Amino acid sequence: MGNLEGRVALVTGGSRGLGRAICRALAREGAKVAFNYSSGEEDAQGTLAELREAGAQAWAFRTSVLDKAGLWEMVARLEREAGVVDILVNNAGLSQVVPLALMEEEDWDRVMDVNVKGAFLATQAVLRGMIRLERGRILNIGSLAGTKMLPAPVHYSASKAALQGFTQALAKEIGRYRITVNCLAPGVLDDGVSHNIPPHRLEEYLHHCALGRPGTVDEVAKLAAFLVSDGNSYMNGATVVVDGAV
């Protein structure tokens, strides 16, 4: 029996990178796992096949975190086929390397929409079910760039800092329903948005990192699985930084 046996988990942006690793970690702990994706059909089907071959009940839905109707339809189907979603990992994220002076308004809007509005819409889609259960775990995937002064894209850093505020306010609002809300803020990892970091910036980061290496998505995913488990029953409204000590 895993720590998440009988639980129903939804991971946004779960088809690759950290999202895929989190799906694997949740499935290993016994959860039924669903994820959404907006592009990359081959990646999504590969992740779904991997989860099912490992013996997990798993679902993949092609819908954007900005498609409110699509998210609600996805959650309704999950409730019919798996049960009420009682774990949500808001992982879907977007970044781009562009200085503010050259940034278009559309660039700012796209990053803020996916990283912040997407978390709002996905959370709203599952929240009524969690309130009915009077049980739930919501984990927002932030970033070290949202907690420290780093040479990172301004819109990306702003969006991840906003997730901390979202985490804290929501934790206060829904704690009475025995639903916890926390934020996990990784540093540079070996997969995902970290691929956008210019080589000289990566070298600078590693110079300041006490462990002298990027983290792995599997390391962060294992921590995510613990943070949404019953073993983590009293942490609420917190941001956990995992960066190798930068």
DRENFIFI-254459 format. One line per field, with one value per residue (C-alpha): x, y, z. Coordinates in pm, 1 decimal. Layout:
xx	(X_...)
yy	(Y_...)
zz	(Z_...)
//
This chain:
xx	(0.0_142.1_93.3_-160.1_-361.3_-720.2_-650.4_-733.7_-466.9_-466.9_-136.6_-151.9_107.6_192.1_309.5_681.0_956.7_874.9_505.0_575.6_806.0_536.6_280.7_520.1_587.1_217.1_140.0_416.8_246.4_-80.6_-276.8_-501.7_-336.3_-472.8_-290.9_-370.2_-156.4_-204.7_44.8_291.6_62.2_352.3_490.0_146.4_75.9_421.6_358.0_14.4_154.0_433.7_187.3_-44.0_237.7_344.7_-2.2_-156.2_-501.9_-423.8_-592.1_-460.8_-669.1_-577.6_-700.1_-530.7_-525.0_-674.7_-977.6_-1224.9_-1494.2_-1239.2_-1106.7_-1454.3_-1541.6_-1217.4_-1286.3_-1646.4_-1526.4_-1266.1_-1530.7_-1743.4_-1460.6_-1221.3_-1383.3_-1351.5_-1014.6_-853.5_-499.3_-417.8_-66.7_-60.8_251.3_172.1_413.7_573.4_888.1_1088.9_1420.7_1354.9_1455.4_1178.1_1285.3_1222.2_920.1_592.0_268.8_160.4_471.3_384.5_20.2_96.5_336.5_113.0_-195.4_-48.4_144.4_-109.3_-452.0_-406.1_-353.3_-663.6_-882.9_-758.5_-802.0_-1151.7_-1244.4_-1159.2_-1230.2_-1601.1_-1533.5_-1266.1_-1499.4_-1769.3_-1517.1_-1374.8_-1034.2_-776.1_-419.1_-325.3_38.8_146.9_478.3_661.1_1026.0_1336.3_1302.0_989.0_1155.4_1505.3_1658.0_1794.0_1882.1_1560.3_1296.2_1086.1_746.9_841.0_967.9_657.8_426.5_598.3_597.1_223.4_178.8_318.8_53.8_-212.3_-91.1_-97.5_-436.8_-606.5_-461.6_-628.2_-956.0_-1010.1_-819.7_-1148.2_-1242.7_-928.8_-773.6_-409.5_-237.9_138.8_397.4_708.7_980.3_1261.2_1588.3_1751.9_1660.7_1785.1_1465.2_1178.3_1195.8_1557.4_1654.3_1591.3_1873.9_2171.4_2494.3_2670.0_2373.7_2374.0_2746.2_2690.7_2406.6_2611.5_2898.5_2670.1_2493.2_2640.6_2579.6_2735.1_2479.4_2125.3_1852.5_1670.0_1301.1_1274.4_1417.3_1159.3_877.9_944.7_916.3_595.0_445.9_523.0_383.1_41.1_31.6_-132.2_219.7_230.9_-82.1_1.4_203.1_-26.8_38.0_411.0_664.3_926.6_1246.0_1453.7_1763.0_2074.0_2146.3_2200.7)
yy	(0.0_335.4_661.3_775.1_455.2_534.5_901.5_1070.2_1311.3_1566.0_1707.7_1999.9_1997.6_1636.7_1505.0_1579.6_1716.9_1771.5_1707.1_1360.0_1285.8_1395.6_1171.7_878.0_954.3_982.6_659.5_475.8_577.4_425.0_725.2_722.5_982.7_1211.7_1486.8_1744.2_1875.4_2134.6_2007.4_1725.3_1432.1_1185.9_1289.1_1263.9_918.9_805.0_926.3_763.9_432.5_443.0_498.0_220.9_-24.7_35.9_-74.5_265.9_382.2_682.9_933.5_1197.4_1493.9_1730.7_2063.6_2389.2_2518.7_2834.3_2645.1_2675.6_2462.6_2196.7_2180.4_2141.5_1870.8_1689.2_1700.6_1583.5_1282.2_1202.0_1215.1_968.2_726.1_757.0_952.9_1306.3_1468.9_1516.8_1597.6_1879.7_1967.6_2296.8_2226.9_2372.6_2654.4_2861.5_3070.3_3254.1_3435.5_3797.3_4122.9_4354.3_4632.7_4400.4_4220.0_4247.5_4285.3_3951.0_3786.0_3916.1_3813.9_3462.7_3379.7_3532.5_3361.5_3011.1_3029.1_3215.5_3217.8_2851.9_2761.8_2962.5_2791.6_2439.5_2493.6_2628.3_2324.3_2077.0_2282.7_2214.0_1841.3_1878.6_2093.4_1826.5_1567.3_1800.3_1674.2_1776.1_1865.0_2141.9_2186.0_2478.5_2443.1_2771.6_2846.5_2972.7_3266.2_3367.1_3365.5_3509.9_3792.3_3599.2_3696.2_3539.5_3671.7_3934.1_3799.8_3445.5_3559.5_3773.8_3486.1_3247.2_3507.3_3548.0_3175.4_3222.1_3483.1_3259.2_2973.0_3172.3_3336.4_3017.0_2820.5_3067.6_3058.9_2682.8_2540.7_2499.9_2229.5_2030.1_2122.9_2225.6_2444.9_2459.4_2569.6_2381.8_2607.1_2418.2_2566.3_2468.7_2113.7_1872.7_1897.4_2135.3_2515.7_2508.8_2419.1_2785.2_2907.8_3044.7_2847.4_3135.8_3178.0_2806.1_2817.1_3111.9_2928.9_2614.7_2823.3_2946.9_2615.0_2432.7_2092.6_2209.7_2049.6_2091.1_1900.5_1619.0_1614.3_1281.0_1433.4_1710.5_1471.5_1250.9_1555.3_1658.5_1314.5_1354.7_1708.1_1589.8_1283.6_1241.4_1229.2_1604.6_1691.5_2022.2_2221.3_2477.8_2799.4_2726.0_2754.7_2480.2_2572.2_2285.1_2428.0_2257.0_2570.8_2863.4)
zz	(0.0_-101.2_84.1_-176.9_-219.4_-317.9_-393.0_-723.8_-849.4_-1129.7_-1255.5_-1496.1_-1771.6_-1692.7_-2027.7_-1993.8_-1772.9_-1408.6_-1469.3_-1602.8_-1310.0_-1063.8_-1235.3_-1198.1_-831.7_-747.2_-930.9_-744.5_-419.6_-536.4_-663.1_-965.8_-1188.3_-1455.6_-1638.2_-1901.0_-2184.8_-2456.6_-2715.4_-2769.6_-2838.5_-2861.9_-2522.0_-2363.6_-2500.9_-2391.3_-2036.3_-2029.8_-2155.2_-1896.4_-1612.1_-1724.7_-1786.2_-1425.8_-1315.4_-1244.0_-1340.6_-1557.2_-1787.7_-2029.4_-2147.3_-2426.1_-2295.4_-2201.3_-1844.8_-1997.9_-2132.8_-1844.6_-2010.2_-2102.2_-1745.8_-1595.7_-1848.9_-1765.5_-1392.1_-1442.1_-1637.8_-1373.3_-1102.7_-1300.7_-1375.4_-1080.8_-800.1_-668.1_-735.0_-394.7_-509.6_-750.5_-863.8_-1053.7_-1256.5_-1601.0_-1670.2_-1941.5_-1967.6_-2229.7_-2217.5_-2315.2_-2140.9_-2025.4_-2264.7_-2560.7_-2418.1_-2604.6_-2411.9_-2556.4_-2405.9_-2058.8_-2089.9_-2212.0_-1927.7_-1660.7_-1804.1_-1816.9_-1489.6_-1272.9_-1435.7_-1529.5_-1163.2_-1068.5_-1329.7_-1253.2_-879.9_-922.6_-1132.5_-853.8_-543.4_-501.9_-501.2_-234.8_-24.1_-46.9_69.6_333.3_225.1_-29.0_-116.0_-357.7_-453.3_-669.0_-851.4_-811.3_-873.9_-700.3_-941.0_-754.0_-412.2_-469.1_-668.4_-966.8_-1325.0_-1453.7_-1698.6_-1522.6_-1630.5_-1526.4_-1185.4_-1132.9_-1219.5_-979.1_-701.5_-763.2_-701.9_-351.6_-276.0_-429.1_-209.3_113.0_58.5_-55.9_236.1_474.0_283.7_259.3_555.3_743.1_490.9_577.8_243.6_248.6_-8.5_-42.9_-297.2_-409.7_-553.7_-732.9_-842.2_-1172.1_-1277.0_-1539.7_-1745.2_-1816.7_-1831.3_-1708.9_-2066.9_-2153.7_-1929.3_-2128.4_-2065.5_-1888.2_-1650.7_-1574.4_-1498.7_-1263.9_-1087.7_-1035.5_-898.7_-619.3_-560.0_-259.8_-420.5_-747.2_-977.2_-1105.1_-927.6_-1101.5_-1177.3_-995.7_-675.8_-683.9_-779.4_-476.7_-253.6_-429.7_-360.6_9.1_24.5_-101.7_125.4_465.4_608.7_547.4_739.7_912.2_658.9_501.6_307.9_294.4_13.5_15.9_-168.5_-308.0_-477.9_-343.2_-134.1_-368.7)
//
